[in-house]
Amino acid sequence: MDYAKLIDHTLLKTDAVKKDLEKLLIEAKKYNFASVCISPIWVSDAYEQLKNTNIAVCTVIGFPQGATPTSVKVFETEQAIKDGASEIDMVIAIGKLKDCDDKYVKNDISAVVKATKGKAIVKVIIEACLLSDSEKVRACNLAVEAGASFVKTSTGFSTGGATEKDVALMKKTVNGKAKVKAAGGIRSRQDADIMIAAGAERIGTSHGVEIVN
């Protein structure tokens, strides 16, 4: 198994600077990770350095709370794609999901999927640590219905990260209609192995180099 191609090599620290991005890109090229997952301000820089590789540029939308209006998420998505992103990790409207406003949640995801115009895949971050199991199931089903390619456990900026139990539940729920990305707190090869065994097909981590090594 080519571990590197399962990893979104991640740099989402609030205080990340250009030097941190340069280090991330050097590592990405050395190990040939699936993507680099970075904040929107770094997308054009990353794209310029990775455009002649098979490493995708992934960025985050509505991050980390998911509480921005749909029109803002759409604008963010369009700008990210213009800048060179080909993978979009968006955060759902968590409060709307908890209020059982499933129509809003589905439309919010669907609008981002449509905004990609087929130029990027969409991974939907459900922030599982804030949800009950039934809410996780609803979130995954809505993501599938809205045309997302992946459901993702966590932003890594809330009260918890990926768990084996959540990954297994999400995998069972999407039932082959989408893939599962595990992210948040995955720091070792053992952590990654557990998530992959539970059904994750992509790992989001800032510890990709340690995991591959």
PyMOL commands that set and color helices and strands:
alter all, ss='L'
color gray80, all
select helices_A, chain A and resi 3-6+18-31+40-50+70-83+94-98+102-115+128-130+133-145+164-174+189-198+208-212
alter helices_A, ss='H'
color red, helices_A
select strands_A, chain A and resi 7-11+35-38+56-61+87-91+121-125+150-152+179-183+202-205
alter strands_A, ss='S'
color yellow, strands_A
deselect
rebuild
show_as cartoon
